[in-house]
Amino acid sequence: MDKLEFKGSWNEVKGKLKQKYADLTDDDLKYAEGQDDELLGKLQKKLGKTREEIVDMLKSL
């Protein structure tokens, strides 16, 4: 998997995720550079999707 690259656009992506999945919290979406695996793990657990599904979803936003 390539590294997720959000940087400046993370707030926009986070807003879109919160609109689509109302049960996500700020803690679920806390992202720090280099912690891609932790973020993906939280989203996998919360949304019940595979890692690949999460990555594809994030890239499409």
Backbone as CSV, one residue per row, in Angstrom:
resi,resn,N_x,N_y,N_z,CA_x,CA_y,CA_z,C_x,C_y,C_z
1,MET,0.843,-1.186,0.000,0.000,0.000,0.000,0.879,1.236,0.000
2,ASP,0.502,2.243,-0.782,1.283,3.473,-0.744,0.913,4.241,0.515
3,LYS,1.804,5.151,0.851,1.530,5.997,2.006,0.344,6.896,1.691
4,LEU,-0.503,7.066,2.657,-1.616,7.999,2.487,-1.045,9.406,2.569
5,GLU,-1.448,10.246,1.662,-0.921,11.603,1.670,-2.066,12.594,1.786
6,PHE,-2.272,13.086,2.988,-3.364,14.020,3.233,-2.835,15.420,3.446
7,LYS,-1.903,15.550,4.364,-1.299,16.823,4.751,-2.333,17.932,4.817
8,GLY,-2.300,18.918,3.929,-3.183,20.074,4.007,-4.645,19.768,3.787
9,SER,-4.944,18.671,3.112,-6.338,18.389,2.803,-7.011,17.488,3.834
10,TRP,-6.322,17.109,4.910,-6.901,16.183,5.877,-8.188,16.718,6.496
11,ASN,-8.249,18.022,6.795,-9.472,18.576,7.389,-10.665,18.420,6.454
12,GLU,-10.429,18.572,5.161,-11.495,18.397,4.176,-11.936,16.930,4.119
13,VAL,-10.984,16.014,4.082,-11.285,14.577,4.062,-12.025,14.185,5.332
14,LYS,-11.556,14.684,6.460,-12.188,14.380,7.747,-13.645,14.842,7.765
15,GLY,-13.908,16.026,7.240,-15.272,16.538,7.177,-16.177,15.663,6.322
16,LYS,-15.648,15.212,5.183,-16.429,14.344,4.304,-16.727,13.008,4.971
17,LEU,-15.747,12.454,5.686,-15.961,11.188,6.393,-17.018,11.335,7.479
18,LYS,-16.985,12.443,8.207,-17.952,12.668,9.278,-19.362,12.842,8.710
19,GLN,-19.475,13.438,7.518,-20.787,13.566,6.885,-21.308,12.206,6.451
20,LYS,-20.436,11.378,5.912,-20.841,10.075,5.396,-21.086,9.070,6.515
21,TYR,-20.273,9.134,7.570,-20.371,8.194,8.697,-20.515,8.997,9.985
22,ALA,-21.737,9.262,10.362,-22.028,10.140,11.502,-21.476,9.623,12.821
23,ASP,-21.219,8.319,12.938,-20.738,7.784,14.203,-19.227,7.933,14.397
24,LEU,-18.520,8.494,13.415,-17.089,8.740,13.582,-16.878,9.980,14.441
25,THR,-15.916,9.900,15.352,-15.611,11.022,16.229,-14.275,11.646,15.832
26,ASP,-13.971,12.786,16.439,-12.676,13.424,16.193,-11.532,12.505,16.614
27,ASP,-11.720,11.758,17.699,-10.684,10.825,18.143,-10.461,9.719,17.118
28,ASP,-11.537,9.243,16.492,-11.405,8.224,15.450,-10.608,8.748,14.268
29,LEU,-10.740,10.030,14.006,-10.139,10.627,12.818,-8.872,11.419,13.111
30,LYS,-8.318,11.226,14.296,-7.082,11.917,14.636,-5.964,11.345,13.770
31,TYR,-5.290,12.208,13.021,-4.236,11.761,12.113,-2.976,12.564,12.353
32,ALA,-1.879,11.860,12.496,-0.574,12.497,12.574,0.305,11.824,11.540
33,GLU,1.141,12.599,10.911,2.014,12.055,9.879,2.789,10.861,10.421
34,GLY,2.827,9.796,9.653,3.535,8.592,10.064,2.675,7.601,10.825
35,GLN,1.429,7.957,11.115,0.541,7.064,11.857,-0.581,6.537,10.980
36,ASP,-0.262,6.254,9.736,-1.252,5.764,8.785,-1.897,4.470,9.267
37,ASP,-1.063,3.538,9.735,-1.578,2.237,10.162,-2.559,2.365,11.313
38,GLU,-2.255,3.242,12.253,-3.148,3.441,13.403,-4.499,4.000,12.953
39,LEU,-4.480,4.981,12.070,-5.715,5.563,11.553,-6.527,4.521,10.797
40,LEU,-5.870,3.769,9.925,-6.575,2.748,9.149,-7.177,1.687,10.058
41,GLY,-6.454,1.312,11.098,-6.961,0.320,12.044,-8.209,0.807,12.761
42,LYS,-8.192,2.066,13.193,-9.363,2.637,13.870,-10.568,2.663,12.932
43,LEU,-10.335,3.087,11.691,-11.437,3.160,10.738,-11.960,1.770,10.380
44,GLN,-11.065,0.801,10.248,-11.481,-0.573,9.973,-12.406,-1.080,11.063
45,LYS,-11.986,-0.882,12.298,-12.754,-1.367,13.442,-14.116,-0.669,13.521
46,LYS,-14.121,0.637,13.342,-15.342,1.422,13.498,-16.334,1.184,12.351
47,LEU,-15.816,1.048,11.117,-16.692,0.944,9.955,-16.936,-0.488,9.497
48,GLY,-16.152,-1.430,10.015,-16.334,-2.832,9.640,-15.963,-3.114,8.195
49,LYS,-14.973,-2.416,7.685,-14.524,-2.600,6.311,-13.088,-3.121,6.309
50,THR,-12.667,-3.667,5.168,-11.291,-4.146,5.068,-10.344,-2.962,4.895
51,ARG,-9.084,-3.229,5.112,-8.062,-2.193,4.954,-8.099,-1.618,3.531
52,GLU,-8.212,-2.504,2.541,-8.230,-2.059,1.152,-9.446,-1.189,0.851
53,GLU,-10.598,-1.560,1.422,-11.812,-0.755,1.235,-11.633,0.653,1.832
54,ILE,-11.010,0.712,2.998,-10.774,1.999,3.663,-9.829,2.847,2.817
55,VAL,-8.734,2.250,2.347,-7.764,2.996,1.542,-8.424,3.514,0.271
56,ASP,-9.180,2.673,-0.419,-9.863,3.085,-1.644,-10.843,4.220,-1.363
57,MET,-11.574,4.104,-0.251,-12.542,5.139,0.117,-11.834,6.467,0.375
58,LEU,-10.736,6.437,1.117,-10.012,7.665,1.431,-9.425,8.289,0.171
59,LYS,-8.918,7.472,-0.716,-8.339,8.002,-1.950,-9.402,8.610,-2.855
60,SER,-10.638,8.119,-2.761,-11.698,8.628,-3.622,-12.292,9.954,-3.115
61,LEU,-11.994,10.313,-1.877,-12.566,11.541,-1.309,-11.829,12.755,-1.792
